[in-house]
Amino acid sequence: MLSPNFNPFPELNTERLVLRRITPNDAGDFFILRSDKNIMQHIGRPLAISVNDAIELINVIEDLLLNNNGITWGITLKNKNTLAGTIGLWKLIKEHYRAEIGYLLHPELQGKGIMQEAMAAVLDYGFKNIGIHSVEAKVSPENRASIKLLERNNFIREAYFKENYYHNGEFLDTYIYSLLTPFKK
């Protein structure tokens, strides 16, 4: 069984990015991300309608972290501390050595390789440091950009669930992608 310990918080650095802990000071930036219809169109979660909604989400992220049940990083550019997005192994299934990955990025930074860089760092950390055996991603079939990102990172589509998710008065389809560790024991 996985026994992660995220204390101290593992800050990850890449060529252009710092993946760091999300704090209450990020509430304004987080609200901008979670209230943007374009960013959230494929996320399947309600839009944030106030900064207080963002603070509540930050508290959920912090609770998962403190209980070692998941970890989410804030994505920042090295020359800025502004929250540009998030990425996390937000749901650990400890007994199965599995995690679910989730991510979002400000539209101005999409298409520039930012999420590719962040995902590579997070996957490397998850496999090498946490000891995860597999990572899953749930994605809307309409989210072509996310599907391309997953496939570029060697995720394989394992399932297509028809109308398995109810959101905003609609039943939505879901693809399930999965990636096994490249680091065999």
Secondary structure as a PSIPRED ss2 file (coil, helix, strand):
# PSIPRED VFORMAT (PSIPRED V4.0)

   1 M C   1.000  0.000  0.000
   2 L C   1.000  0.000  0.000
   3 S C   1.000  0.000  0.000
   4 P C   1.000  0.000  0.000
   5 N C   1.000  0.000  0.000
   6 F C   1.000  0.000  0.000
   7 N C   1.000  0.000  0.000
   8 P C   1.000  0.000  0.000
   9 F C   1.000  0.000  0.000
  10 P C   1.000  0.000  0.000
  11 E C   1.000  0.000  0.000
  12 L E   0.000  0.000  1.000
  13 N E   0.000  0.000  1.000
  14 T C   1.000  0.000  0.000
  15 E C   1.000  0.000  0.000
  16 R C   1.000  0.000  0.000
  17 L E   0.000  0.000  1.000
  18 V E   0.000  0.000  1.000
  19 L E   0.000  0.000  1.000
  20 R E   0.000  0.000  1.000
  21 R E   0.000  0.000  1.000
  22 I C   1.000  0.000  0.000
  23 T C   1.000  0.000  0.000
  24 P H   0.000  1.000  0.000
  25 N H   0.000  1.000  0.000
  26 D H   0.000  1.000  0.000
  27 A H   0.000  1.000  0.000
  28 G H   0.000  1.000  0.000
  29 D H   0.000  1.000  0.000
  30 F H   0.000  1.000  0.000
  31 F H   0.000  1.000  0.000
  32 I H   0.000  1.000  0.000
  33 L H   0.000  1.000  0.000
  34 R H   0.000  1.000  0.000
  35 S C   1.000  0.000  0.000
  36 D C   1.000  0.000  0.000
  37 K H   0.000  1.000  0.000
  38 N H   0.000  1.000  0.000
  39 I H   0.000  1.000  0.000
  40 M H   0.000  1.000  0.000
  41 Q C   1.000  0.000  0.000
  42 H C   1.000  0.000  0.000
  43 I C   1.000  0.000  0.000
  44 G C   1.000  0.000  0.000
  45 R C   1.000  0.000  0.000
  46 P C   1.000  0.000  0.000
  47 L C   1.000  0.000  0.000
  48 A C   1.000  0.000  0.000
  49 I C   1.000  0.000  0.000
  50 S C   1.000  0.000  0.000
  51 V H   0.000  1.000  0.000
  52 N H   0.000  1.000  0.000
  53 D H   0.000  1.000  0.000
  54 A H   0.000  1.000  0.000
  55 I H   0.000  1.000  0.000
  56 E H   0.000  1.000  0.000
  57 L H   0.000  1.000  0.000
  58 I H   0.000  1.000  0.000
  59 N H   0.000  1.000  0.000
  60 V H   0.000  1.000  0.000
  61 I H   0.000  1.000  0.000
  62 E H   0.000  1.000  0.000
  63 D H   0.000  1.000  0.000
  64 L H   0.000  1.000  0.000
  65 L H   0.000  1.000  0.000
  66 L H   0.000  1.000  0.000
  67 N C   1.000  0.000  0.000
  68 N C   1.000  0.000  0.000
  69 N C   1.000  0.000  0.000
  70 G C   1.000  0.000  0.000
  71 I E   0.000  0.000  1.000
  72 T E   0.000  0.000  1.000
  73 W E   0.000  0.000  1.000
  74 G E   0.000  0.000  1.000
  75 I E   0.000  0.000  1.000
  76 T E   0.000  0.000  1.000
  77 L E   0.000  0.000  1.000
  78 K C   1.000  0.000  0.000
  79 N C   1.000  0.000  0.000
  80 K C   1.000  0.000  0.000
  81 N C   1.000  0.000  0.000
  82 T C   1.000  0.000  0.000
  83 L C   1.000  0.000  0.000
  84 A C   1.000  0.000  0.000
  85 G E   0.000  0.000  1.000
  86 T E   0.000  0.000  1.000
  87 I E   0.000  0.000  1.000
  88 G E   0.000  0.000  1.000
  89 L E   0.000  0.000  1.000
  90 W E   0.000  0.000  1.000
  91 K E   0.000  0.000  1.000
  92 L E   0.000  0.000  1.000
  93 I E   0.000  0.000  1.000
  94 K H   0.000  1.000  0.000
  95 E H   0.000  1.000  0.000
  96 H H   0.000  1.000  0.000
  97 Y C   1.000  0.000  0.000
  98 R E   0.000  0.000  1.000
  99 A E   0.000  0.000  1.000
 100 E E   0.000  0.000  1.000
 101 I E   0.000  0.000  1.000
 102 G E   0.000  0.000  1.000
 103 Y E   0.000  0.000  1.000
 104 L E   0.000  0.000  1.000
 105 L E   0.000  0.000  1.000
 106 H C   1.000  0.000  0.000
 107 P H   0.000  1.000  0.000
 108 E H   0.000  1.000  0.000
 109 L H   0.000  1.000  0.000
 110 Q C   1.000  0.000  0.000
 111 G C   1.000  0.000  0.000
 112 K C   1.000  0.000  0.000
 113 G C   1.000  0.000  0.000
 114 I H   0.000  1.000  0.000
 115 M H   0.000  1.000  0.000
 116 Q H   0.000  1.000  0.000
 117 E H   0.000  1.000  0.000
 118 A H   0.000  1.000  0.000
 119 M H   0.000  1.000  0.000
 120 A H   0.000  1.000  0.000
 121 A H   0.000  1.000  0.000
 122 V H   0.000  1.000  0.000
 123 L H   0.000  1.000  0.000
 124 D H   0.000  1.000  0.000
 125 Y H   0.000  1.000  0.000
 126 G H   0.000  1.000  0.000
 127 F H   0.000  1.000  0.000
 128 K H   0.000  1.000  0.000
 129 N H   0.000  1.000  0.000
 130 I H   0.000  1.000  0.000
 131 G C   1.000  0.000  0.000
 132 I C   1.000  0.000  0.000
 133 H C   1.000  0.000  0.000
 134 S E   0.000  0.000  1.000
 135 V E   0.000  0.000  1.000
 136 E E   0.000  0.000  1.000
 137 A E   0.000  0.000  1.000
 138 K E   0.000  0.000  1.000
 139 V E   0.000  0.000  1.000
 140 S C   1.000  0.000  0.000
 141 P C   1.000  0.000  0.000
 142 E C   1.000  0.000  0.000
 143 N C   1.000  0.000  0.000
 144 R H   0.000  1.000  0.000
 145 A H   0.000  1.000  0.000
 146 S H   0.000  1.000  0.000
 147 I H   0.000  1.000  0.000
 148 K H   0.000  1.000  0.000
 149 L H   0.000  1.000  0.000
 150 L H   0.000  1.000  0.000
 151 E H   0.000  1.000  0.000
 152 R H   0.000  1.000  0.000
 153 N C   1.000  0.000  0.000
 154 N C   1.000  0.000  0.000
 155 F C   1.000  0.000  0.000
 156 I E   0.000  0.000  1.000
 157 R E   0.000  0.000  1.000
 158 E E   0.000  0.000  1.000
 159 A E   0.000  0.000  1.000
 160 Y E   0.000  0.000  1.000
 161 F E   0.000  0.000  1.000
 162 K E   0.000  0.000  1.000
 163 E E   0.000  0.000  1.000
 164 N E   0.000  0.000  1.000
 165 Y E   0.000  0.000  1.000
 166 Y E   0.000  0.000  1.000
 167 H E   0.000  0.000  1.000
 168 N C   1.000  0.000  0.000
 169 G C   1.000  0.000  0.000
 170 E E   0.000  0.000  1.000
 171 F E   0.000  0.000  1.000
 172 L E   0.000  0.000  1.000
 173 D E   0.000  0.000  1.000
 174 T E   0.000  0.000  1.000
 175 Y E   0.000  0.000  1.000
 176 I E   0.000  0.000  1.000
 177 Y E   0.000  0.000  1.000
 178 S E   0.000  0.000  1.000
 179 L E   0.000  0.000  1.000
 180 L E   0.000  0.000  1.000
 181 T C   1.000  0.000  0.000
 182 P C   1.000  0.000  0.000
 183 F C   1.000  0.000  0.000
 184 K C   1.000  0.000  0.000
 185 K C   1.000  0.000  0.000
